[in-house]
Amino acid sequence: IAKLPRFRYDKEMLEHGERSGNFYMLPPGPRNPVGVMWIALNKKGIGIHGTDDPGSIGHAVSHGCIRLANWDVVRLATKIKQGDNVSIH
């Protein structure tokens, strides 16, 4: 669980699901696409996270991640810990 995460912008990952060596690291802040919290899942680059665009929640704009409002992902992070099993339905 990472608070105020950096975001790894990798066009290959976003378009094809494969990480490349050509990427940019975006700093934490109000324009960071993963918002204020990152909860990693078992596939590299896939997680539960906040967003810089709350209006996008509920729309198919992700490539496998689960986006929540920043306040919701912060609340979720208080209820889980590293190693917990998570079922997503």
FENRA-V438876 format. One record per residue. N is the residue number from 1. RES is the residue in one small letter. PSI is psi in whole degrees, -180 to 180 (999 if undefined). NEAR is the number of other ideal C-beta (glycine too) atoms within 10 Angstrom. Layout:
# FENRA-V438876
n={N/N}
res={RES/RES}
psi={PSI/PSI}
near={NEAR/NEAR}
This chain:
# FENRA-V438876
n={1/2/3/4/5/6/7/8/9/10/11/12/13/14/15/16/17/18/19/20/21/22/23/24/25/26/27/28/29/30/31/32/33/34/35/36/37/38/39/40/41/42/43/44/45/46/47/48/49/50/51/52/53/54/55/56/57/58/59/60/61/62/63/64/65/66/67/68/69/70/71/72/73/74/75/76/77/78/79/80/81/82/83/84/85/86/87/88/89}
res={i/a/k/l/p/r/f/r/y/d/k/e/m/l/e/h/g/e/r/s/g/n/f/y/m/l/p/p/g/p/r/n/p/v/g/v/m/w/i/a/l/n/k/k/g/i/g/i/h/g/t/d/d/p/g/s/i/g/h/a/v/s/h/g/c/i/r/l/a/n/w/d/v/v/r/l/a/t/k/i/k/q/g/d/n/v/s/i/h}
psi={122/125/141/60/157/161/129/102/114/106/-40/-43/-44/-36/-33/-2/15/130/147/176/-2/95/167/142/118/134/163/154/-178/-18/8/123/-22/11/-143/-3/141/124/106/142/-171/-4/127/131/-2/134/-178/129/169/-165/155/1/78/-27/-15/-12/134/-2/151/84/0/166/39/-18/166/117/136/161/148/-43/-31/-40/-33/-43/-45/-42/-24/-13/-5/167/164/134/-14/142/135/127/128/124/999}
near={16/15/10/14/21/15/20/13/13/18/11/13/18/12/10/11/12/9/13/11/6/9/14/10/9/16/10/15/11/7/10/19/17/25/25/21/23/21/22/15/14/7/10/9/16/16/21/22/24/26/21/17/12/15/7/13/15/8/9/6/12/15/12/12/19/16/24/20/13/17/13/16/23/15/12/17/18/8/7/13/8/7/5/8/5/11/4/6/2}
